[in-house]
Amino acid sequence: MKITYNAPFTLTYTFICLVIIILDLTLFASETVDGREVAGIITQRYFTVYPFGTEPMRLSNPLAYFRLISHTMGHGSWLHFFGNFSLILLIGPILEEKYGSKKLLYMSLATALITGLLNAIFFDSGLLGASGIVFMLILLASFTNVQRGVIPLTFILILVIYLGKEIYDAFSNDQISQFAHIIGGICGSIFGYVMGGKKDNGKSLKTVEERTQESILPSDTSTSNKDDFMDL
């Protein structure tokens, strides 16, 4: 028995964020709130997106464009980090197996860019953390077993429970960006609907009836579709 790097994107993302928070909260911690260290110099300078017009987000500053994506790698505390990555490590490998590492990377980058841009344009506070990615994965996961032309009931329930709660919480002052959660969930819903009926190689998922019919066909007819057989 050996340990395998089974989910390259999920694990690499986790380790990068882990290194950042270890450096930040041990070597570069800037302040303490309620007895615990919070976001240090590294996170504040490189892994937080701020409103456009502020000094860190001047369009002439190359780091401003980096922050639009890098904010998903910064975390303000260990509680913040573990809250996000306990879910990412649970859901990520399942989705990575279905969609592939590259597609999941692209979906995560798109979610990060969208949430970063919207926050920088419409809000007057900084944004950091992987929460938007988490909610993207949660909604995307509800489409894992979707078939062509079908919207799963699990997706509807998750949409109501998770996004409904975030919309409700948006009216409270709890220092949590429900906006990023909502946008991440919307991104995951769109990705899941568009790609939910496809395999990693881009082929549509076959229905149960189609698989049943194929299993009872004579063996000589199945050899003509060699590529599909090799994918099993």
C-alpha positions in Angstrom: 0.0 0.0 0.0 1.3 3.4 -0.9 0.2 7.1 -0.6 -0.7 8.6 -3.9 -1.1 12.2 -5.0 -4.6 11.4 -6.1 -6.0 14.9 -6.6 -3.2 17.2 -8.0 -5.2 20.5 -8.1 -6.9 20.0 -4.7 -3.8 19.0 -2.9 -1.5 21.6 -4.5 -4.0 24.4 -3.8 -4.2 23.2 -0.2 -0.5 23.0 0.3 0.1 26.5 -1.2 -2.5 28.0 1.1 -1.1 26.1 4.0 2.4 27.4 3.4 1.1 31.0 3.1 -0.8 30.9 6.4 2.1 29.2 8.3 4.5 31.9 7.2 1.9 34.6 7.8 0.8 33.6 11.3 4.2 32.5 12.6 6.8 34.8 11.0 4.8 37.8 9.8 1.8 38.0 12.1 0.8 41.7 12.3 -1.8 41.8 15.1 -3.8 39.8 17.6 -7.6 39.9 17.9 -9.3 38.2 20.9 -6.1 36.3 21.7 -5.5 34.9 18.3 -3.3 36.0 15.4 -4.9 37.2 12.3 -3.9 38.0 8.7 -0.2 39.0 8.6 1.9 41.1 6.2 2.0 38.5 3.4 -1.7 38.0 3.2 -2.5 41.7 3.5 0.0 42.7 0.8 -0.4 39.9 -1.7 -3.4 37.7 -1.0 -6.2 40.2 -0.3 -8.2 42.1 -3.0 -9.1 45.6 -2.1 -11.6 48.1 -3.7 -10.4 49.8 -6.9 -9.2 53.3 -6.3 -7.3 52.3 -3.2 -3.5 52.3 -3.2 -3.1 48.5 -3.5 -5.5 48.4 -6.4 -4.2 51.2 -8.6 -4.4 50.0 -12.2 -0.7 51.0 -12.7 0.2 48.4 -10.0 0.8 44.9 -11.4 0.0 43.4 -8.1 -3.5 44.7 -8.4 -4.2 42.1 -11.2 -2.6 39.4 -9.2 -4.8 40.1 -6.2 -7.9 39.6 -8.3 -7.1 35.8 -8.2 -4.6 35.4 -5.3 -7.2 36.5 -2.7 -8.5 32.9 -2.7 -5.1 31.8 -1.2 -5.1 34.1 1.8 -6.8 33.3 5.1 -7.1 35.5 8.2 -6.8 32.7 10.8 -6.4 29.0 11.3 -10.2 28.7 11.9 -10.8 30.4 8.6 -8.3 28.1 6.8 -9.6 24.8 8.4 -13.2 25.8 7.8 -12.6 26.1 4.1 -10.2 23.3 3.4 -12.1 20.7 5.4 -14.7 21.0 2.7 -12.3 21.4 -0.2 -10.4 18.3 0.7 -13.7 16.4 1.0 -15.4 17.5 -2.2 -12.4 18.4 -4.4 -11.0 14.9 -5.2 -14.5 13.7 -6.2 -15.0 16.5 -8.6 -11.4 16.3 -9.9 -11.9 12.7 -10.7 -15.0 13.6 -12.7 -13.9 16.7 -14.5 -10.1 16.4 -14.4 -7.5 18.6 -12.8 -7.3 21.2 -15.6 -11.0 21.8 -15.8 -11.3 22.2 -12.1 -8.4 24.6 -12.1 -10.0 26.7 -14.8 -13.3 26.7 -13.0 -11.6 27.8 -9.8 -9.6 30.5 -11.5 -12.7 31.8 -13.2 -14.6 31.9 -9.8 -11.7 33.7 -8.1 -11.5 36.3 -10.9 -15.2 37.0 -10.9 -15.5 37.3 -7.2 -12.4 39.4 -7.0 -13.5 41.8 -9.8 -17.0 42.3 -8.4 -15.7 42.9 -4.9 -13.1 45.4 -6.1 -15.8 47.3 -8.1 -18.8 47.2 -5.8 -17.6 46.9 -2.3 -15.5 49.1 0.0 -13.9 46.3 2.0 -11.1 43.8 1.4 -11.8 40.2 0.4 -9.7 37.1 1.1 -10.2 33.3 1.6 -11.3 30.3 -0.4 -15.0 30.5 0.6 -16.0 31.4 -3.0 -14.2 28.3 -4.3 -15.9 26.2 -1.5 -19.4 27.3 -2.6 -18.5 26.8 -6.2 -17.5 23.2 -5.4 -20.6 22.5 -3.3 -23.0 23.6 -6.0 -20.9 21.9 -8.7 -20.9 18.6 -6.7 -24.7 18.6 -6.7 -24.5 18.1 -10.5 -22.0 15.1 -10.3 -24.6 12.6 -11.4 -26.6 14.8 -13.7 -27.9 13.3 -17.0 -28.8 15.1 -20.2 -31.8 17.5 -19.8 -32.2 16.8 -16.1 -31.9 19.1 -13.1 -31.3 17.0 -9.9 -33.5 17.6 -6.9 -30.3 17.6 -4.8 -29.1 20.7 -6.6 -32.4 22.5 -5.9 -32.2 21.6 -2.2 -28.6 22.7 -1.9 -29.4 25.9 -3.8 -32.2 26.7 -1.3 -30.2 25.7 1.8 -26.8 27.1 1.1 -27.5 30.2 -1.0 -30.7 30.9 0.7 -28.9 31.0 4.0 -26.2 33.3 2.6 -28.7 35.7 1.2 -30.4 35.8 4.6 -27.0 36.3 6.4 -26.1 39.0 4.0 -28.3 41.4 6.0 -26.3 40.7 9.2 -23.1 42.4 10.2 -20.8 39.4 10.9 -17.7 40.4 8.9 -18.2 37.4 6.5 -18.5 38.0 2.8 -21.8 36.3 1.9 -21.3 38.0 -1.5 -18.3 35.8 -2.3 -20.3 32.7 -1.2 -23.3 33.6 -3.4 -21.2 34.4 -6.5 -19.2 31.2 -6.0 -22.4 29.2 -5.7 -23.7 30.8 -8.9 -20.5 30.0 -10.7 -20.7 26.4 -9.6 -24.3 26.1 -10.7 -23.4 27.4 -14.2 -20.4 25.2 -14.5 -22.4 22.2 -13.3 -25.2 22.8 -15.7 -23.0 23.3 -18.7 -20.6 20.5 -18.0 -22.7 18.2 -15.9 -23.7 15.9 -18.8 -20.1 15.4 -19.9 -17.3 13.1 -19.0 -13.7 14.2 -18.4 -13.0 13.6 -22.1 -15.9 15.7 -23.2 -18.3 12.9 -24.1 -21.8 12.9 -22.8 -22.7 10.7 -19.9 -24.8 7.7 -21.0 -28.1 7.0 -19.4 -28.7 3.9 -17.4 -31.0 2.6 -20.1 -28.2 3.1 -22.8 -25.7 1.2 -20.6 -28.2 -1.6 -20.0 -28.8 -2.0 -23.8 -25.1 -2.0 -24.5 -24.4 -4.7 -21.9 -26.8 -7.2 -23.6 -25.6 -6.6 -27.2 -23.4 -9.3 -28.9 -19.8 -8.9 -28.1 -18.7 -8.4 -31.7 -20.7 -5.2 -31.9 -19.0 -3.6 -28.9 -15.5 -3.9 -30.4 -16.3 -1.3 -33.0 -16.3 1.4 -30.3 -12.9 0.8 -28.9 -12.3 4.2 -27.5 -15.4 4.1 -25.2 -14.3 0.7 -23.9 -10.8 1.9 -23.1 -12.2 4.8 -21.0 -13.8 2.4 -18.5 
